[in-house]
Amino acid sequence: MTATTTETTAAPAATATATATGPAPATTATAPACPFTGARAGTATAAPAGMAEGAATAAPAGAGAGPAGPGAAPVAGAVRAGERAGDQARDQAGDQSGRGTADRSAGFTERYLLSPAVNADPYPYLDALRDHDPVHWSAMHRAWLVTGHEQLTHCLRDPAVSADRVRPLMDAVPEGARDDAERAFGILSRWMVFNDPPRHRRLRQVFQDQFAARAINRYRGFVERATRAMAGRRAAPGRTGDLVADIARPLPALVFARWLGVPQADAPSFWYWNARVGDLVLGAAQEEREYRTSLQSLVNLEDYLADLVRRRREEPKDDLVSAVLAGGRVGTSVSEEEFVGMLTQMAFAGGETTSNLIANTLLALLSRPDQLAAVREDPAGLVPAAVEETMRFDGPSKMSIRIAAADLDLDGRAVRAGDRLFLVTAAANRDPDRFADPGRFDVRRGTGGPLHLGFGFGAHFCVGAALARLVAVSAVDVLVRERPGLSLVDEPLSWQPSLLNRALTALPVRY
């Protein structure tokens, strides 16, 4: 395998509407989300109290998917209609009655999760919320905020906590766009992250071998060469730049497209469709025109990938599609329609969360000279450790969203069927009941202690964790080893307003 130095796949997003067959011009880019490790950072600005991400006129909260990372793509903002039944029941019975043995809200002032201060630094508030009430009913967000490590892990194991969230997305579509939606939502219903066991297990097993570390490691040489080539062009020693735009965003996109098997000539359309699908699934689409564009983009993406499958049957190559077809499960364990539908989910995994992981790891190191020095003394051992510690300490995703499929008791609180649960991994990963001195970033924390939840847990553990680790470790390793002058530029940092993601808008550095 030879290194690819062109970066056409790194520009996800065009701003013009694509046709079903022709590419859209690659202009301003918005990276697609990663259903493995989280969601694309939101495009909405912070809304008034009670409004969810991406929904400047919508009711709060959202139906979503699995843990940040691990096999589950969070979905926010598309729940305007999906919350009605639960809200009606609460209006009749009161927000707190029947939800537990006591009202634990006394003395605690709730804050909106997308307020500028909380979005910029969520941890002081999340720590206070977890310490006060690790399973907290939020009238503001119309959801349960689950912040304790034990309680969140329980949710990821409990079959009553469901990943099936396609219907609320459909309910959010404006009436005028409903005619376009039937096929698009049929595609979403085949995404494994929107399915519970046993169907989820059957769908996941088709890809399991190709996502295993031993299979992903075949791409290590390519990833390392691509990283060095990109750093050589974009991160020349002594120059200043934006590490997010220079390396953290384009590198995962380049690697992912190569791994999936998308030809470079197809990249503009591929990334445009991905970005528009992200608008639909993550709630950025608000107007009827935006919904129509997103729905058509999902259909276009499936048509493209169905054709790619046909081409790979005729002429196999060294890529994911060819490898899965060679495994013989397509047509036996899953239908061709299911396989193509799942590939649209894989295509949606453009690497935004891996991008955030790279940027957040380097920010943590560059702002802590002692930790950076330790990593530079032992990069082979401590670069991977730094990436894992970032997943715990300041990971690329703050939460995932689930739906209660049945009534359940959660830490003494009565969760009703239809209730939303915000599984706040950013809080659980700093739970002092699980981690010693959890507010300290420590690359020597080691791997023998409690496991972070950044890649999820259980059935929805991130199927793409090995690929995310490979790309993030490669980027951090090259920059730490080969850019001894790498340092932060003294400029204020800003974070994308996102209920789900922890994403820097830029990371100004001197290389």
N, C-alpha and C positions, 0 to 999 in steps of 0.2 A: 504494500500500500504506500503510495507516495503522498507527501504533504500537499495540501491544497492551500495556496496562498491568496487566491482571490476571495473577496468577501461579499459577493453579491447576495449571499443568503443572510448576511448580517443585517440587512435593512428590512425589517419586517414591515410592512405597512406601506401602503400608498394612500394618498388621500382621495384619489378618484375612484369611481365605481368600476369594478372589474366585470367583464362579461364572463359567461360560462367557460369560454375557451381562451380568451386573450388576456395577456397580463395587464395589470394596472401599473401605472408608472410608480416607481419606487421613490417617493419623495420623503415627506416627513414621516418618521417611523414611531409606531407604538408597539413594543414587543409583545408577542402573544404570551398567554399564560401557560403555566405548567401544571397539568393535572397530576403529575407525580408529586411535586413538592410545593404546590401552592398556587396562587392565582396572580394574574397580571395586576400590577398596582392600579388602583382605581383612577379614573380620570375626573371624577367629580370633585368639586370643592367641598369643604366642610359645610354640612347642612345644619340648620337650626336643631336644637334639642328635639329628639324624637324622630329624626329622619335618618335613613340608612345611607350607606355609601352609594353613590351613583344615582340617587333618587331625589333630586332637588324638589320634586313635587310629590314624591311617593310617601306612603306610610313607612315607618321604620322597619328595620330588620329584614331578613331575607332567608329564603330556603337555600341551603348550600350543600357542599359535599365534604368529603373526608378531611383528615388532618393535613396540616400544612406539610406537604411533602407526601409522603407515602401513599401512593395509590389513591389519592382522593383530591378532587379539585373542588375547592370551595366555590360557592355561588352566592353572590349577594345582590341585593337590590331588586330582585325579580319576585317580590312576594306581596305585591299590593293586594291581590285578591286571595292569595293562599292563606292569609292570616285571619280571615273573617270568622271562621267557625270558632276558633279558640278565643278570639276577642269577644264574640257574642256571649260565650259561656262565662268569661271573666266579668263582662259588664253585668251579667245577671247575678253572679255570686260574689263579686268583689275581687280585686287583684290578689289579695293575700289569703282570703278564707279558703280552707280546704287544701292549702299548699304546704302545710307543715304544722308542727305543733306550736310554733311561736312566730310572731312577726319580728324578724331580726333586723329590720330596717332602722329601728330607733337609733339615733346618734350617728348615722352614716349618711353622708350627702353624696348621692350618685352624680356622676359626671358623664357627659356625652362622649362616647369613645372617639368621635371624629372632631372634637373640639381641638383647636390648634395646639394648645398646650399638651393635651393628652396624646395627640397624634405625633407630636415631636418627640416626646419622651413618655411612653405609656407606663413605664415600670413602677414609678412611685404610686400611681393610682391603682394599678393592677395588684401590687403587693398589698395595699391597704384593703382593697376589695376582697382578696383571697383571705387575708387574715381576719377580716370581719365576718365573711360569709362565703365559703367556697362554692356554694350552690345558691345563687342569688337571683330571685325573680326581679327583672328590670322592666318596670312599666314604661320607662323611657324608650327602651329598645324592643319591647314586647317579646322578650325572649329570656330564657334562663342563661345566666352567665356562669359557666362552670370553670373555676379557676384553680381548684385544688388538684394536685397530681393524682392522688388516689381516686378522686371522684371522676376526673376526666378519663383516666384509664378504664374505670368501670364503664363509662359510656361507650368507649371504643370496643368493649367486649360484649355489651348487652344487645341481644337481637331486637329488643324493643326500641333501640335508638337506630333509626333507619337512614340509609343513604339515598332512598328513593325520593328525588326532589324534582322530577321533570314536570309534574302537573302544576306546581306553583309558577314555574317559568312560563308555561302555556297560559295560565290565568293572567299573567302580567301583560301579555301581548295586546295592543290596542285592537278593538273590534275590526277596524279597517284592514289590519294586516293578518287576520286569522286565516283567510283563504290560502295564504302563502305558507302557513305554519305547519300543516299536517305532516308533510314529509320531513321537514327539518326536525320536528320533535320526535318523529319516529327514529331518526338518526341518534338523537341524544339518548333515547331510551335504550340504545344498544351500548352506550358507554358503560364500562364496568364500574366507574365511580358512582353511577346512579343506580346501581343494582346491589341488592342484599344477597347473602348466601341463600340457596346454593348456586344461583345463576352467576353471582359475582365470582365464585371460585372457579366455575367452569370457563368463564371468559378469561379470567386472569391466567389460568394454566396454559393457555395457548401461547402466551408471551413469556412465561416464567423462565424458561431456559435461556432465552435471548437477553434477559435482563440480569441474569446471574453474574456475579463478579467475574467469574472465569471467562464468560463470553464477552463482557464489556472490556476486559483487559486486553483483548485483541486489538482494541483501538488506542491503546496507550501511546504507542509510537506516533500515530497520526495526531493525537491530541497534543502531545508535547511539541511536535514540529510545528503544528498550526499555531500553538501558543507563542513559540519563539518568533515565528514569522510575523505574527500580528504585533507582538511587542516591539520587534525591530522596526516596523513601519510607523507605529502609532505612539510608542513610548520611548523615544530616543533619549539616552541619558542627558540630563541637563535641561530638557524642555519642560514646560508646564503644560498641563492638560487636564481633562476630565477623565478620571479612571473608569467611570461608568460607561461613557460613550466610547472611550478608546479601547477598552478591553472587556470589562465585565458584561456588557450587553452583547457585543457582536460575537465574542468567542463561543458561548453556548449555542447561539443560533447557527453558526458555521458548522460546529461539530454535530449538532442535532440533524441538520439537513443531510450531511454526509452519511450519518448512521442510518437514517430512515431510507435514504436512497433517492432523494429529490434532486434531479439534475439542476445544475446552476442556471440553466436557461429558464427553468420554470420558477425560480425563486421569487421574482416580483409578485406573481399571482398568488403563489403559495402563502407568502407572508401577509399579503393583503387580506386574503380570505381568513387566515388565522386571526388577524387583528379584529376583523369584523365579527367573527364568531365570539371572540372575547367580549365585544360590546354586548352581545346578546346574553351570554351565559353569566357574565359578571355584573350586569345591570346598568352598563353605561348607555345602552340604547334607551331613549325616552320617547322620541317622536315616531310617528307611524313610518315616516320615510326611513329612519334609522333602523327600525325593526325589519322593514322589508329588505333593506340592504344586507342586514346581518343574516336573516333567514335564507336569502338567496346565496349568500357566501357559504353558508354551511352546506347547502345543496351542491354548489360548485365544487367545494372541497371534496365531498363524497364522490362526485363524478370523476374528478381528477384522480383520486386515489384508487377508484375502481379500475380506471384505465392503467394506472401504474401497476396494479396487481396483475392485470392481463399481460402487460409487457414483461413483467418479471417471471410469469409462468413460461413465456416463450423464450426469454433470455435472462436466466438468473444471474445476479451479480452479488458482490459482497456487501449486503445491506440487510436491514431488518426484515423487509418484506420477503426477500428471497429466502432468508433463513427460516422464517416461520412457515412458508409454503413447503420448504423441504422437509419440515418436521412432520407433515402428514396429518395435522389436526384439522386443517381447514377442509370442510366437507365431511368430517367425521364428528369431532368434538364440538365444532361450531360450524354454522353455515357460512357460505361466502358473504352473504349480506351482513351477518354479525361481524365477520372479520373486517370488512371494509368499514362498517360503522365504528368499530374499535380503533381502526387506523385513523379516523378523523379525530378521535381523542388523542392518539399519539401525535398526530400532526399539530394539535392544539398545544402540545408540550414544547413550545419554542424555547424554553429555557429561562423565562423571566425570573423564576425563583432561584435558579442556579446563578443567574446574574446578581441577584440581591445577596446571595450567600458569598460570592466573591467580594463584592463591595463591602459588605458588613464585616467580613473577616479582616480585610485590609484596614478598614477604619479602626477596628478594635486594636490591631497591632500597632498602627502608626500613632495612635493616641496613647499608647502605653509603651514607652521606650524599653522598659525592663522585659516585657513580654516579647517585643520584637527582637531584642538582643538574644534572648534565649532561643527563639526560633532560628535565628541566623547561626547560632552555634551548633545546632543539631537539626538542620532542616529535614533530614530524612525521617526523623522520629516525630518532630514537633509541628511540621506543617500540617500533616493529617490531623494531629491533635488539636491544632488551632481551629481548623475547619469544624471539627466536632464540637469544640467548646463554643464556637459562634452559633452553631445550631441550637445550643442550650441557652446561651447568654443573650443573644440578640439575633435570633434566627430570621430567615427571610419571610416567614409568615407568622402572623400574630394569632390567628384562630381559624377554625373551620366551623361549618354550620351543619347541623343535623335536624331531623324531625323525629318526634316521638311517635312511633307507630302504634303504641298501646300505652295505657296508663302504667306508670312505674314509680317506685319509691327511690329517690336518689338522695342519700344522706339525710333522710328524714323529711324530705320535701316531696310533695305529691305532684308529680309531673303528669300532665294529662295528654292523652292521645291528640296529636295535632300541634302540640306546643313545639316551638323552636328552641334549640339548645345551641348556644355559642360556646364551642369548646376552645377555651382561651389557652392555647399551648404556651403562649408567651408568659403567662402567669404560672402555669403548672411547672414549667421548666426552671422557675426560680422559687419553688416551694421549699422552705427551710426544713420541712419534715422529710424531704428526700435528698436535698443537696446541702452540704456544709458550705457556709458563707456564700450563698447563692448569688449575691450581688457583685461578686468579684470575678473578673475574667482571668482565668488561670489555665494556661496551655499545658501545665503539668498536672491538671486535675486527674488525668488518667482514664483508662477505659474499664477499670475494674469496679467502679461504683455504679450507682443507679443510672439507668439509661434515660437520656432525654427523649422527649416526644416529638422532636422536630421532624423526624421521618415517620411519625405516626406509630401505630401499635396494632398488633393482631392482624385480622384479615385484611385490613386496609393499609398495612405497612407499605411504604412507598416502593412500588415495583421498580421505579427508576432511581433508587437511592445510589446504586453503584455508579451509574453514569453521572449523576450530579456530583458525587464525591470525586470521581476521576477528573472532571473538568475543573472543579473548584480547586482541588489540590494542585493541579498542573498550573493554573493561573497564579495562585499565591506563591508556589514554589519558584517559578521563573522570576517573578517580580522581587521576591525576597532575596534570592540568590544573586541575581544578575543586575539589580538596580540598587547598589549600596547607598545611593543618595536619595532614595525614595522617601519623601516626606510630605506631610500635609501642607497645603497652602493656607495661610491665615485668612480664610473667608468663612462666613456663616454657612452652615449646612441646612438643607431643608429636606423634608421627607414628603413623599407623595401622599396626599390625603386618601387613605385606604383603610377600610374597616378590617381587611383581611391581611394585607401585605405590609411588610416592613421594608420599604424601598426608598433609598436615597434618590433625589432628583439628579444629583451630580456629586462627584467626589473630587474636588480640585486638589491636584498634587503636583509636586515637582519630581520628575523621574531621575 
